[in-house]
Amino acid sequence: MEKYTLKIKLLSDTIFSGGESIVSISDIDELYDEYKIPYYKGKSIKGNVRESAELIIENQRAFDKEKAKQNEEIVKTLFGKKFYSIQGIKEQRYTEDEEEQYRDNQTQGILKFENASLEEDVKENLIYMVDRGDITKEEIINSLTDIRYATKIDKKSGTAETGSLRSMRVLNRDITFYANIYSERNLTDDELGLLICAIKTTRHLGTLRSRGKGHVECSLISENRNLNDKKINKLIEKVVG
């Protein structure tokens, strides 16, 4: 078993939503635990990192088909078998529900992504202060988030459409989340290089990514390997060719 830590720094307002809403507060709310400490699902992170890896391979096919083919096999090893080939052609027939279930399946591949949240020491201190009565759960979530509003504009009149006002709770920028990543075995340099490359190119996470939300900076930390800039660049160069 090999352990890594994924570091996610929020560069913009971000929504890690599970689709819930709170009446009179927000139409879109953040995911948070029983202490109202925000988190993001590990299975969602895993899916986003895999999409980044597949995009790298898709671009790579234009200049190095052999290397792209090798990296496709690495993606299968790390994240599990895939539903679609890089060209977008279905390899097998699945219903939409089966496909969604697969994308959320943490048993696929040798990598397991835990939920991302605040640094563990920070979480423990917040929980301790809540249990002691120094702060409330509401104070935690309110200190880390804000409420934003959006409305739909009528193209003909140029005014807001009636009843289109929506509210959303967003995580404030500059917050950093951490998620543990476990591998069933030690990764090879090629596997680690592709994982690092996919993580570094994962620039948006969460809801409303196409509307300016969820701009992030991701990096990988290892407890056992010296992943300095020189080593990382060497691994990435080997992956992309």
C-alpha positions in Angstrom: 0.0 0.0 0.0 1.3 3.4 -1.0 -0.1 6.7 0.2 -0.2 10.2 -1.4 -1.9 13.4 -0.5 -3.8 15.5 -3.0 -3.6 19.3 -2.3 -6.4 21.4 -3.7 -6.1 25.2 -3.4 -9.3 27.1 -4.3 -8.4 30.0 -6.7 -12.0 31.2 -7.1 -15.4 30.7 -5.4 -16.1 27.0 -5.6 -19.2 24.8 -5.1 -18.7 21.3 -3.9 -22.4 20.4 -4.0 -24.3 17.2 -3.5 -27.4 18.7 -5.1 -29.0 19.7 -1.7 -30.7 23.0 -0.9 -31.7 24.7 2.3 -35.0 26.5 2.1 -34.7 30.3 2.7 -30.9 30.1 2.6 -29.6 28.7 -0.7 -30.9 26.8 -3.8 -27.5 25.1 -4.1 -25.6 24.2 -0.9 -22.2 22.8 -0.1 -21.4 19.3 1.0 -20.5 19.3 4.7 -20.2 16.8 7.6 -22.1 16.8 10.9 -19.9 19.6 12.2 -20.6 21.6 9.0 -17.0 21.3 7.9 -17.1 21.3 4.0 -15.8 18.3 2.0 -15.7 17.0 -1.5 -16.4 13.4 -2.5 -13.4 11.3 -3.3 -15.2 9.5 -6.2 -15.9 12.9 -7.8 -12.2 13.9 -7.6 -11.2 10.5 -9.0 -13.5 11.0 -12.0 -12.2 14.5 -12.7 -8.5 13.4 -12.5 -9.3 10.5 -14.8 -10.9 12.9 -17.3 -7.7 15.0 -17.2 -5.6 11.9 -17.9 -7.7 11.0 -20.9 -7.5 14.5 -22.3 -3.7 14.3 -22.1 -3.8 11.0 -24.0 -6.2 12.4 -26.6 -3.9 15.3 -27.4 -0.8 13.0 -27.3 -2.3 10.7 -30.0 -1.6 13.5 -32.6 2.2 13.2 -32.2 3.0 10.0 -30.5 0.4 7.2 -31.0 2.6 4.5 -29.4 3.1 6.5 -26.2 -0.6 7.4 -26.1 -1.4 3.7 -26.3 0.9 2.9 -23.4 -0.7 5.6 -21.3 -4.2 4.3 -22.1 -3.2 1.1 -20.4 -1.9 3.0 -17.4 -5.2 4.8 -17.1 -7.0 1.4 -17.0 -4.6 0.2 -14.3 -4.9 3.4 -12.2 -8.6 4.1 -12.5 -10.2 0.9 -13.9 -11.6 -0.2 -17.2 -13.3 2.4 -19.3 -16.6 2.8 -21.0 -15.4 4.8 -24.0 -12.2 4.7 -26.0 -10.3 7.9 -26.4 -12.0 8.5 -29.8 -15.4 8.5 -27.9 -16.5 5.2 -29.3 -18.3 2.9 -26.8 -16.3 -0.3 -26.1 -19.3 -1.9 -24.5 -23.0 -1.2 -24.2 -24.2 0.2 -20.8 -27.3 2.1 -19.7 -26.8 5.6 -18.4 -27.5 4.4 -14.8 -24.8 1.7 -15.1 -22.3 4.2 -16.6 -22.9 6.7 -13.7 -22.6 3.8 -11.2 -19.2 2.9 -12.8 -17.9 6.4 -12.7 -18.7 6.5 -9.0 -17.2 3.1 -8.2 -14.1 3.4 -6.0 -13.3 -0.3 -6.4 -12.2 0.2 -10.0 -8.4 0.5 -10.6 -5.6 0.4 -8.0 -6.2 4.0 -6.8 -8.6 4.9 -4.0 -9.4 8.6 -3.4 -10.7 9.7 0.0 -12.9 12.7 0.5 -11.2 16.0 0.4 -11.6 18.4 3.3 -9.7 20.8 5.5 -6.3 19.8 6.9 -6.7 17.1 9.6 -5.3 19.2 12.4 -7.6 22.1 11.6 -10.6 19.8 11.5 -9.7 18.3 14.9 -9.4 21.7 16.5 -12.7 22.9 15.0 -14.5 19.7 16.3 -12.9 20.2 19.7 -14.1 23.8 19.9 -17.6 22.9 18.9 -17.8 20.1 21.4 -16.5 22.4 24.1 -19.1 25.1 23.2 -16.5 27.7 22.1 -18.0 28.0 18.6 -21.1 26.8 16.8 -21.4 24.6 13.7 -23.0 27.6 11.9 -20.0 29.8 12.6 -17.8 27.2 10.9 -19.7 27.0 7.7 -20.4 30.8 7.6 -16.7 31.6 8.1 -15.7 29.4 5.1 -18.5 30.2 2.7 -20.6 33.0 1.3 -24.0 33.2 -0.5 -24.0 34.3 -4.1 -27.0 35.2 -6.3 -27.6 34.7 -10.0 -30.5 35.3 -12.3 -31.4 34.5 -15.9 -31.5 37.4 -18.4 -34.2 37.5 -21.0 -32.4 37.9 -24.4 -35.2 40.0 -25.9 -35.9 42.5 -23.1 -32.5 42.4 -21.5 -34.1 42.2 -18.0 -34.1 39.4 -15.5 -36.7 36.7 -16.1 -39.4 36.5 -13.4 -38.7 33.9 -10.8 -35.2 33.1 -12.1 -33.3 34.4 -9.1 -31.2 31.6 -7.6 -28.9 31.6 -4.6 -25.9 29.4 -4.0 -23.5 28.8 -1.2 -19.9 29.0 -2.4 -16.6 28.2 -0.7 -14.4 31.2 -0.4 -11.2 31.4 -2.5 -7.8 30.6 -0.9 -9.1 27.7 1.2 -7.0 24.6 0.8 -8.4 21.0 0.8 -6.5 17.8 1.2 -7.4 14.3 0.2 -5.5 11.0 0.7 -4.9 8.8 -2.3 -4.0 5.1 -1.7 -2.5 2.8 -4.2 -2.7 -1.0 -3.8 1.0 -1.2 -4.7 4.0 1.1 -5.3 3.4 3.0 -8.5 5.9 2.8 -11.4 7.6 6.0 -12.6 5.3 5.9 -15.7 2.2 5.5 -13.5 3.2 8.2 -11.1 4.2 10.5 -13.9 0.8 10.2 -15.6 -1.0 10.7 -12.2 1.0 13.8 -11.5 0.4 15.2 -15.0 -3.4 14.5 -14.7 -3.6 16.1 -11.3 -1.6 19.3 -12.3 -3.9 19.7 -15.4 -7.1 19.4 -13.3 -7.9 23.1 -13.1 -11.7 23.0 -12.3 -13.7 21.1 -9.8 -17.3 21.1 -8.5 -20.5 22.6 -9.8 -20.9 25.5 -12.3 -17.3 25.0 -13.6 -18.3 26.4 -17.0 -19.5 29.6 -15.3 -16.4 30.7 -13.5 -16.7 28.6 -10.4 -14.3 26.0 -9.1 -11.0 27.2 -10.5 -8.4 25.2 -8.5 -4.7 24.4 -8.3 -3.9 20.8 -7.6 -0.6 19.1 -6.6 0.5 15.8 -5.3 2.4 15.2 -2.1 4.3 12.0 -1.2 5.4 10.9 2.3 7.9 8.4 1.0 9.1 9.8 -2.4 11.0 13.0 -3.0 8.7 14.8 -5.4 10.7 18.0 -5.8 10.2 20.2 -8.9 13.1 18.5 -10.7 11.8 15.0 -10.1 8.2 16.0 -11.1 9.4 17.6 -14.3 11.4 14.5 -15.2 8.4 12.2 -14.6 6.1 14.4 -16.6 8.6 14.7 -19.5 8.7 10.9 -19.6 4.9 10.6 -19.8 4.3 13.3 -22.5 7.4 12.5 -24.5 
